[in-house]
Amino acid sequence: MFIAGKQILLVHPAASEVPPVLRSLGRRVSVAHDGAGARELAGREEFDMALVDTDLAGDGAAGVVARLRRETAIPSILILAAPGGVRRAIRALGEGADDYLVKPLERTEVVARVGRLLTWQHLDDRTLDLQKELTRRYFLGNLVSRSAGMRRVRDQILQVAAARSTVLVLGESGVGKELVAKAIHYNSSRREAPFIAINCAAIPTTLIETELFGHERGAFTGAVGRHKGKFELADGGTIFLDEVGEMDLGTQAKLLRVLEERALMRVGGGREIGVDVRVLAATNGDLEQLIARGRFREDLYFRLKVITISVPPLRDRREDIPDLARTFLEQIRRDNGFKPMRLTDKAIRALRLYSWPGNVRELKNVLESTAITHPGATIRAADLPAGVLGEARAERRRGAPGEATTLEEMERDLIRRTLARHAGNRTHAARALRIGLRTLQRKIKAYGVHIPSARGRRPAPPQRSTETPSPGLPRAGRT
């Protein structure tokens, strides 16, 4: 249901009349033929939303969106893309557009997208339920993608979101594979249904089958009642299987059957239950090596990798770091009730020079730790951890961002530093790395990582700096 009130601005180079599907929204629609006309209208009247066509001449849709964001108070911008104009729509998303629609416009899709954006504008934050908040958070326009690698990932998400095919997301630990999976789900027609994520490495082998497929009463000792598994709970939606390479062979066989038959049988059950679930999977390992060792089914591998999306490590997308830092600082501010904070130019340069073996997850952890432990409205380079600063200084001496070492060396270093940060506690370190304890123990043994003790560790002395704040990032701080 739409909220009565203001109107919609249609920016289209050749619109002589408003398309009927837009008139059916119950709002007055005003038409501008270019960006200048749109800004002029927005200066005289109030609009709830602008619909910007990708066929605009001059600055194009992306340029019009950028100027509307800077110079007007229009709260929501939606892109109208011809089938061949999706790439232009993606560029406009990077300039601040909220979403896009592909022409010819279908009334059901227009009503859903426009209605959701208009409704959000009139909801108090306290009344937003979790599903609406998640859908807004994972709109494709919110995915930081200034780098070529992440623009390619966003292109792929656009291509696969509307399908029901399985997707295999590849990438190092901490690159944001679950974020990609959520972006696929929340930009698909399944967005109103559940998204359920499972870390296959964090569930004991004896429990993963019942966790995924459920069990009947009496199926085993302690099964005092019927239990629905995650596949049943995700019916109509999406299930994300993280670290799928850690799944045992028996469970792999049952997962393959669910993918092929779209039906499952609970542990101890005698009948099949139909499910409509899209499966997304992720791994930071080499499934082909696991297949060669007999630890992963080849038929399941090919069933999962119908579509493959590779997420680049953060060291290969350094131009994304300032925007990611801004996004994380805002999240940290909201989560902790802080006042606005900002990073200095030198702090940003230090972040860009560091190689980030822990990827996006490590960046967020560094910013959160720094924001909490250093009071004030400004984060300076001297406030950052010594490891980040040390590598940044070394890279400055070399005159350019450093070349990445091997993946094994970076993973070994990340595990070593995480264990040191948690005084050798493997359970806490595994939780911080978001991997299973068994996986961590196996990697410690394989890499010969020394387990540190807490004795003799002293906090680093505070450092001071006289840097000036950078105007490029928003303020984020605390009360």
N, C-alpha and C positions, 0 to 999 in steps of 0.2 A: 504494500500500500504506500502511495507517495504522500509526502507532506505538502499541503497546500502552501503557497508562498510565492517565491520569486520565479525566475524564468531561466530558460536555456539559451545559450549563445551558440549558433551553428556557424563555423568558419569554413566556407566552401567556395572555391573559385567560380563555380558555374551554377550555383543553386538559384533557380528562378522561383522556386516554391519549396516549401518544407515537405520532406518525404512524409507520407501518411503514417509510417511507423513511429515517427517522432511526435506527430500531432496526437497520436493515441496515448501519449504519456500523461496527458491532462495538464501540461504546462504550456505557457506561452513560449514560442520559439522565435528568436530574432536572428536574422541572417547578416553576416559580414562576409565580404568576398576576399579579404586579405587581412594580414596582421594589423595593419594600420587602422583599418575599419573596425576590427575587433577591439582594439585598445580604445578607440574613440567611443564606441558603444559602452564599453565597460566603465569608462569615466563618467558617463551620464546615468547609467542604470545599474541595478544590482542583479547579478546572475548567480544561480546555484551551481551552474556547470557550463563548461565550454566543450563542444564537440568539434575537433579540428581534423580536417581532411588532409591526407598525406599528399594530395596532388597540388598543393599550393605552390606558386612560383616564388621567386626571390629566396628568402631564407628557408623556405620549406616548413614542414610541420614542426620540426625540431626547433628552428629559430623562433617560430611563433609561440610555441610552448614556453621557451626560455623567457621571452619578453613578457608574456602574460603572467608568468610566475613572479617576475621582478617588479612589474609595473601595475598590476591589478590585484584585486582582492578576491578573484574567482577561486573558490575553494577546491573544485574538482575539475580535472581536464581528462577527457576521453578521446582517443585517437580513432578515426575512421579510416581503415586501410583497404585499398584494393588488393585482390589476391597477390598481385605482384609488388605490393608496397609494404610488405611486412617488415623488411629491413629498415625502411624509413620510420615505421612505427616503433621499432626497437630503439632507434636513435632518439626519438621523441620521448620514450620512457626514461632514457638517461638524462633528459633535461627537466624532468619533473612531472610528466604525464602519469596519471594514476593507473590507466588500463587501456586496452585497445579492443576494437571490434573489426571484424573482416566483412567487407561488403560482398554480395548484397546483404543488407541487414535483415535478420530474422527477428520477428517481434518478441519471441520468448527470450532470446538472448539479450536483446536490448533492454527489455523490462527487468531482467535479472541483474544485469550489470549496472544500469543507470539507477534502478531502484535501490540497490545496495549502497551505492555511493551517496545518494541523496538522503537515505535514512541515517547513515552514519553522521552526517553533518548536524543532525538534530537530536542525537543521543548523547546524554551525559556520559562521561567515561565510566562512571560507577555502574551504569545500567548495561554496558556492553557485555554480552556473555562471551565465554571463551572462544566459541567457534567464530563469531564475528571478528573478534580481535585477531585470531590467528589468520583468518582469511585476509584481513587488511595487511597484516604484517608480511605475509608471503606473496602479495601482489608482485608480479615480475618487475614492476618499476622500482621496488625496494631492494632488488638484488644489485649489489655494488659491482659494476662491470665496465670500468673505464679501460681496462686492459683488453688486448685483442683476445687473449685466452678466455677470459670470462664473458666477453661478448659472444664468442663462439658457443660457450656453454648456454648462454641465454637464448641464442638462436635455436639450439637443440631442444631446450625446454619448450619453447614455443611450438616446435614441430611435433613433439611427442605428447604434450599435455592432453590434447583432445582424444588421443588413441587409448586403447585398453591394453596394448602390448606390454609385456614385461620390459623393464629397463634395468641394466646393470651399471651402477655408478662406480667408477674407479678413481682412486686417488690416495695419496699418502694420508696417514693419520692426522686429523685435525684440519683438513682442507675445507670442510663444510659439505660433506656428502649428504648428511641428513637434511641440511638446508636446501640442497638441490631437490631431494626427494619431496620435501614439503612444498617447494615451489611448483613442482609438477602436479602434486595433488590439489593445491589450493588455486591453481589456474586451470583446472579441469572441471568437467561437469559433475565430478564426484565431490566437489569442495564442501558440500553441506553434510556429507556422510563422514564417518570416522576416519581418522588417520592414526594408525597404531604402529609404533616403532618397537622393534625387538632387537636387542643386542645378543646375537647368538653365542658370543663368547662368554657372556656374563651368566648364562643359565647352565647349570650342571647337565651333563648328558642324560642322566636319569630322569630329568624333569622337562627337557625341551619339547618332547613329543606331546605330553599332556598340556604344556603351556601353549603350544601352537594349535593343537587339534581338540583339546578337551578330553574329559573322561566320563564314564558312567559310574554310578554308585557301585561300590564293591569291585571295581576294576583292579585294585591293588590295596594293600594294607594302608589304611588311613583315608581311603576314598569313601567318605561317609555320605557323599551326595553327588549329584550330577554337576559337572563343571564345564562351562563353555570355554573353548579355547579362543585364542586371539583371532583366528580366521573367522569364526562365527561372529565375534564381536565387531569385526571390521566389515561385515557384510554390506555391500553397496558402496564401500569406500576403498581405502588403500592400506596395504600392510607393507612396512619397510623392514627388510631383514638385513641388519647391519652385521658386518663380519660374517657373512654367510659361509665363508670358507672354514669356519670353526664348527660347522654343523656335522654331526656324526653321519655315517653312511646310511644307517637305518632310517633316520629322520629324512635324509635327502631323498630316499626312495619314495617315502610317503608324500613329501613336498612335490616331487615330480608328478605323482598321480593327481594331486589336487590341481596342479597347473594344467594338466591334460584333460581331466574329467570334470573340473569345476565342482567337485564334490569331495567330501571327506568323511571319515569314520572315526568317531571318538574312540579313545582307548577303552577297550572292554565293551564296545558297542557292537550291534549286529545289523545296523542299517546305515546307508549312506545319506548324508545331509548335503544338499546343494548349497553352494555359496557363490556369490558374485563379488569377487575381490580382485583388485589389481595388485600385482606383486611388483615391488621395486626392491632391488637388492644392492648391496654395496660390499666392497672389500678393499683393503689396502695391501693385500697380498697378491701373489701370482697364482691364479686358479689353474693355469695350465701346468705349472710345476706340481701342484697338488694332485692333478689328474695323473701325471707321470708317476707319482709316488703311490698311487692307488688310494688316495685320501679324499678325492672328490669325483663324483660321477660325471663322466663326459656328457651323457645325454642331458643331465640337469644343467650343466654349464651352457650348452647350446640353447636350451630352453630359456635360460635366464638372460642371455646376451642377445636377445632379439634386437634390442637397441642398446648401444653402449655410449655413455657420457663420461669423458675423462676430465676431472677437475684439476687444473694446474696448481702446483704448490705456490705458496705466497711469495717465495723468492723469485718466481717467474712472472709475478704480476704486481711489482712494487708500486706501480702507479695507482693501484687500488688502495694502498695503505692509508693515505690521508682520509679518504671517505670512510673506510672501515673504522679508523680510529674515532672519527666524529660519531659514527653510528653507535659504537660500543660505549663511548663516553656518555651519550644520551641515555642508553639503556642502564648504565651504572648509576647515573643520576636519578633516574626514575625509580629503580629498584631500591636504592638506599636513601631516598629523600634528600639528596644533596642539592646544593645550589649549583648554578652553571659553573663549568670549568673549561679551561682552554689549554691547548698545547702551544708552546713557543715554536718558532721556525726551526731552531736548533734541535728541539725534541723530535719534530717531524722528520728532520734529516737523519737523525740517529735511528729512528724507527725504520726508515727506508733503507738504510745501509746494513741493518742486521739481516742475517740469512733466514731466520725463523724456521728452525728445524721442526718446531711444533706447529707451524703454520698458523692459520687463523685462530685456532683455539689458544695457542700460546700468546698471540697478540692480545686477545681479550683478557687473558689471565694477567698479563703484565700490566695492562692499563687498569684493571680492577685493583690489583695489589698496590699499584702506585697511587691511584686516586684515594684509596683508603688510608694508606700509611703516610701520605704527605699532605697535610692540611693546607688550605688556601685555594684561591680561584685559578691558579696557574700551575700547570705541570711543565717543569723545565727539564732540559736534557740531563742535568745532574740528578734529578729525582728518579730517573730510570734505573733499572737494575744494572749492576756492574757488568754482567755478561753482555748485555745489549750495548752498553757504552764502550766496552773493551773492543768488541768486534767492529763497532762503528769507527773507532779511532784507527784501527788497523786498516780498514777499508779506505779511510781518508788518506792514509799514508801511501796506499797503493794507487790512489787517484780514481778509483772506480769501484762500483759494487762488486763484491767478490764472487768468484765462480763457485758454484755449489760443489761440495765434496760428494762422495757416493751416498746413496740413500742409506746404506747400512751404517756408515760413519755418523750421519746425522741422527739416525734413530738411536744408535748407541749413546750419543752425546745427550740427546733429549732424555733418555731413560736415566742416565747417570745424574743429570742435573735435577730431574724430578725426584729421584730417590734422595738426593742430598737435601732438597727442600723439605722433604718429609722425614728427615732423620733416619732413613733406611727402612721406614715402614712400608712394606710392599703393598699391603691392602690399600692404604691411603694413596700411594703413588699410582696404583692401577686405577683407582677412582678418578684421580686428577687427569690421567691420560685417557680415561674413558675406554679402557680395554679390560678384558677379563683378567683375573688374577692368574689363571693358568697360562694365559698368553704372555703376561709379563714375566712369569717365572721361566717360561721357555726361552724368551728373548734374553733374559739375564744370563742364563746358562750358555746360550749360543754365542753371545757377544763377550762373555767373560767379564761382565760388569761387576766392579767392586761394590759391596753393600756398605755404605758409610754408617757411622754411629753418630749419635747426637753429641758426644763428648768433645769438648774443645771448640765447638762452633760458636763464633761471636758475631753479632750483627754488625754490618758495615756501618762506619761512622757517617753521620749526616753530612751532606755537601750543600754548599750554597752557590747560587748563581745570580748574576745581575741581568739575565736575558730579558728582553721585552716580549710581551705576549704577541702571538701571531694573530693577525686579523682574519686568517683564512678558516679557522675552525670555531664552532660555537662555544660559548662559555659552558662549563659544566663543573660544579663544585658542591659544597655541602654546607649544611647549617651547623 
